[in-house]
Amino acid sequence: MKVIRQIGSLAFVIGLFVCIFAGVPWHVVVADDPVVPWWLRITIFCLLGGFLVVLVTLALEQLKIKPSVEVPPAAETDRSVLLLNSDTVPGRETREILGLVQGHTVFAIWLGKDLSAIVRLILGGELTEYTEMMGRARTVATNRMMAQAAQMGADAIINARYMTTSVVGSAAELLVYGTAVKLGG
């Protein structure tokens, strides 16, 4: 179903761009001749058909919703740096504070997935396109912060905090920061 929705999204995006960047200029140039050329008819059908395919696939997914338990993918980082959101490591003493470490990224989804999310707003349900995007952004930002801490020789990052900001359209900025420390016995 997801592949069919992606094909519909792609048809919509292609139809939209051809209509805007070729159809509108064609109409301006030959506004006296009302006959619509075959290529413009096809792109209009792609535009409307793609939207319809996305709408139908999302509606079908909504009908067979079942609660899913998803296991988040394991972060691909050096796990020798401990990551905590508390100000101390239980049972360990902070020997040295190395300083602030941070990871930062800006993610966006392409127009086709944005269209799927807009349709899902109408039908209701989780906006999985944005959930997946933010999950990937968190992983990237966290990996960057942990790599910075590892370069500093840190044993742990304490007081880890996440912040998100909407940048433009469907793009979101994600910042993670914390304090890199060396631990004692």
Secondary structure as the mmCIF struct_conf table of DSSP 4:
data_model
#
loop_
_struct_conf.conf_type_id
_struct_conf.id
_struct_conf.beg_label_comp_id
_struct_conf.beg_label_asym_id
_struct_conf.beg_label_seq_id
_struct_conf.end_label_comp_id
_struct_conf.end_label_asym_id
_struct_conf.end_label_seq_id
HELX_RH_AL_P HELX_RH_AL_P1 LYS A 2 VAL A 18
HELX_RH_PI_P HELX_RH_PI_P1 CYS A 19 GLY A 23
HELX_RH_AL_P HELX_RH_AL_P2 VAL A 24 VAL A 29
TURN_TY1_P TURN_TY1_P1 VAL A 30 ASP A 32
HELX_LH_PP_P HELX_LH_PP_P1 VAL A 35 PRO A 37
HELX_RH_AL_P HELX_RH_AL_P3 TRP A 38 LEU A 63
TURN_TY1_P TURN_TY1_P2 LYS A 64 LYS A 64
HELX_LH_PP_P HELX_LH_PP_P2 GLU A 70 ALA A 75
BEND BEND1 THR A 77 THR A 77
TURN_TY1_P TURN_TY1_P3 ARG A 79 SER A 80
BEND BEND2 VAL A 81 VAL A 81
STRN STRN1 LEU A 82 LEU A 83
BEND BEND3 ASN A 85 THR A 88
TURN_TY1_P TURN_TY1_P4 PRO A 90 GLY A 91
STRN STRN2 THR A 94 PHE A 107
HELX_RH_AL_P HELX_RH_AL_P4 LEU A 111 LEU A 123
BEND BEND4 GLY A 125 GLY A 125
HELX_RH_AL_P HELX_RH_AL_P5 THR A 128 MET A 152
TURN_TY1_P TURN_TY1_P5 GLY A 153 GLY A 153
BEND BEND5 ASP A 155 ASP A 155
STRN STRN3 ALA A 156 VAL A 168
TURN_TY1_P TURN_TY1_P6 GLY A 169 SER A 170
STRN STRN4 ALA A 171 LEU A 183
#
